[in-house]
Amino acid sequence: MPTIFSPTMQSIPGTYWQWRGNSIYYVCAGESSKLPLLLVHGFGASTDHWRKNISQLQQQFQVWAIDLLGFGRSAKPKQEYSGELWREQLHDFITEVIAQPAVLVGNSLGGYACACVAAEYPQSTMGLILLNSAGPFSTTEGNLEPQSTSNAMGKLLRSLLLQPWASFLLFQYARRRSIIRRTLNNVYFNKSAVTEQLVEDIYRPSCDQGAADVFNAVFKTPQGEKVDMLLNKLECPLLLLWGEKDPWINAREKGAKFRQYYPQLTEYYLEAGHCPHDESPEEVNTLIAEWVLAISELQS
């Protein structure tokens, strides 16, 4: 019988690690003798977003989950945020706390951060699993298209949001529970996964001191390395899990780009939206476990 995940399932209690003068929240479950997995959330989410995965994966692995600086229960200092910053945070966490190479598992923004770690620090990465990962590819030379109206509007909106007052107003609007719920219903294919607990998990960190500053800083984040450049450096096994119903990402199109630069990858397309690990946890947990055990046998 598959595990039935209650919408009121409690998160595993965590603890704090000090990094560059900031408190970083993380959780750990499972026996230390087992292979380590490090789960990294997307924008606006936290370790809570992995509760359905931790509860099952801890039976076979030592599972770690961490709140990126600026999110969840971690500190929210007023500073510049970037893929490079989160890359260094994750690498230092693996080095200082996990103390051995780990399989990195990231969703959305967390997927991009994990890819940055895997590309730059192969010694810390046993494998890389990306779930609807964020991050653009380079524009192929000779395939330049004229700027579309939507791109022009996007640039105009971005320049407007660089104004602190505009970003603050948008933050106050976006953090309302009703708007969080509406956004989740838009990006989740499995609407039953959009619970009051999920809404509260995302709303709660938005009340923290500094949350508005982090939101504002993200719009000023310098663009990091393109995904194809990261893939050119990658040495470890790569698994892609795509929620094919994601309205924010054309999964088939992006999957084809990944294969172009890293043809040896493994990938699966699921009937889910932007967060397949939360929408289809049983399926995702099974795919992760089977793949990690397979690559560990090959590497042993």
N, C-alpha and C positions, 0 to 999 in steps of 0.2 A: 504494500500500500504506500503511495506517495505521501510525503509529509504534508499536512494541511497547515498552512501558515495563517495564524490568527492576525487580524488587522491590529490587535493590541499587543502583539509580540514585543516584549521588552528588549531594549538594547543591552548588550553586555557592558557592565561598568568598565570605564577606562581609567587612564592615569595621564600624567603630564610629563613631558620631556622639555628641557630648556634648550632652546636653539637661538643663538645670536641675541640673547637677552629677552626672548619671547617664549611664552608658554605654549607648547604644541600638544594638543590632545590626541591620544591614540588608544586603541583597544587591542588586546591580544587574546586569542582563544586557541585551544588545542595543545597538544603535547610538544615540548621543545625538541623532541627527538625526530619529529616529522618535518617534511619539506615546508619551507616558509613561503607563504603567499602574502603580498602586500597589496591591499585594495585601496584605490584612490578615487574619490568622488568627483563629480562634475561641478560646474558653477552653481553656487547657491545651495549645494547639498553638503553632506557631512558623513561621518562614519555611520550615522543612523541609516543612511540609504542602503547599507549593505547588510542589515540585520538578517534578512532572509537567506543571504548567502553564507554569512559567518556561521549561523546555527547549524547548517548542514555540512559545509566544507571543513569545519573544525574536526569532524570525525576522521578525516583522512590527512589533514594538513595542520601545520601551525599557521593560523590565520591572523594577520595583522591588518588593521585599518587605521588610517591617519586623516586628521583634518588639516588640509593645507593652510598655511599662514593666511589669515584674512577670512577664513570660513569656519563654520561649525562652532566648536568650543575652543578653537585656537585663538590666540591673540589677534587683534585687528589694528596693528599700528598704522599710522598715517605715513605712507611711503610709496615708492614705485613698486608695482607688481608686474611680474613677467614669467614666462616659461622658464627662463634661466634661474630665477629666484626659487621657484618650486622644484626645479631640477636639483639644485644644490640642497634644498631642504630634504628631499627624498633620499638623495645619495648619502647625506650625512646621517640620516635616520637608519638607513641600511647598515652603514659602517659602524655607528656607535651603539645602536640598540639591538637590531636584529643580529648583527655580527657575523653574517654569512650571506652569500648571494641569494637573492629571492626571485620568485616569479612575480613580475609586476602586472597588476590588473587595473586598468583605468577606464573610466567612462567619461566621454565628452572632453571637457577641459582636463580632467585627470588623466585621460588617455594620452593627450598631447604631452603632459608633464612626464608621464611614464616613458613615452617614446624618446623624450629628450634625455632621460637618465640612461636608457638602454643604448642610445647612440653614443653618448659621451663617456659612459662608465660601464663598459662591457664586463668588467670584473665584479660589478655589483648585481648583474642581471643574469639569471638562469634562463629566463624566458619572458616573453612579452605578450600580454593578452589585451586587446583593444576592443572596447564596446562602443560603437558609434562615436569614434574618436574625433575630436576637434582638430583643427589645423589645416591651413591651405597648402596646396601644391603650387610649385612655380608655374607661371604661364609658359607654355611651350612656345619656343621661338618659331615664328612663321605661322603661328595660330592666334595672332593678336586680333581681337575683335574690337570694334568701336565701342566706346563707353555707352552703356544703355542708360535709359532714363532712370531705371531702378537703382543702378549703381550711383548715378549722380545724386539721387535723393538720399541714398545711404550715406554718401560722403557729407551731404549737407546736414543730415541728422547727427552724424558723428561729430561734426564741428560744433553744432549747437550744444551737444551733450558735454563737450569739453568745458563749457561754462559751468562753474560749480553750482549756481542757482538752478540751472536747468536739470543737471544731474540729480540734485537733491530732491527736486519736485518729482522727477521720474521715480526715484527710489521710494519716496513716500507713497506713490501710487502703486508701484509694483509689489511692495511688501504687504499690501492688504491681503488678508486671508482669501477674500473672494477672488482677487486677481491671481493669487498663487494657484487656487483651485482651477480657475479658468485656463491658466497656462498649462497646468498639468493635464487637464482634460484634452488640451490641444495636442500635446506631444506624446501622451500615452495612448497606445492603441487599445490596451486592456483597461477600460475605464474602471473596472472593479478594483484595480490596484490603487486608485486615487482615493485614499482613505483620509479621515480627519487627522489621524496620527501623522500621515505623510505631510499634510498641509502644515501641521503644527511643527514638525521637524524642520521645515524650511522657514517658517515664520519666526520661530524662537531666536535663531542667531541674528536676525535682522534687527532685534531690539538691543543688541549689545552695543556698548560704546565703541565707536569707530566704524560700525558697519556701513554707514552712509559714505564715509571717506573711502572705504575699500571699493564700494560700488562706483564712486566717482573715479578712483584711480584706475579701475579696469578699463575704462574708456580711453585712458591715456597710455595703456600698456604698449610698449614698443613691440612691433611685430618680430617674432622670433624666427628661428630657422624654419624653412619650408619643410613639409613632410618628406618630399623626395630627397632632400639633402640629408635628413635624419636616416632615411632608409639606406642611403648610400654608405653610411657608417655602421649600420646594424650588423651584428654578428650572431645574434641569438635566434632561436626558433620564435616564430610569430604566429599567433592565432588571432583571427578577426571574427568577432561575433557581431552581426549586424541586425538591429531591429529594422526590418525592411519597410515598416509603415511610418518611419520617422519623417515628419513634415519638414524638419530642418535640414536633413541630409538626404541626398539622393544616394542611397546605400549601394545600389548596383553600379552606379557610375563611379563612386569613390572607391569601391572595392576593385574595380578594373584598374584604377590608377595605382592602387597599392600593388596589385599583381604585376603591373608594368615595371615597377622598380624593385619588387621583392617577390619574384615568381615562386619561390620555395615555400611561401606562407600556406597556412591552412585557414579556411574560412567557412562560416555557416551563416545562412540567412534565416531569421526567425520572424514569426508573425507577431511582431512587437513594435513599439515606437522607439523613442530616443533612449529609453532606459531599460533595455531588455532584461538586465539582472534583477530588476524590481518587478517587472511585469510578468516575466516567465522564469522565475527563480529555479524551479525544478529542472527545466531544460538547460538553462545556463550552467547551473552547478554541475550537472552531469557532464556536459561538454568540457567544462574547465577541468574537472577531476580526471576524466579519461585522457585528455591531452597532456596534462602535467605529468601524470604517471607514465605516459608513453615517452615523453622527452627525457624524463629522469632515468628511465631504463637505458635509453640510447647514450646518455651522458655518463652513466656509471661504468 
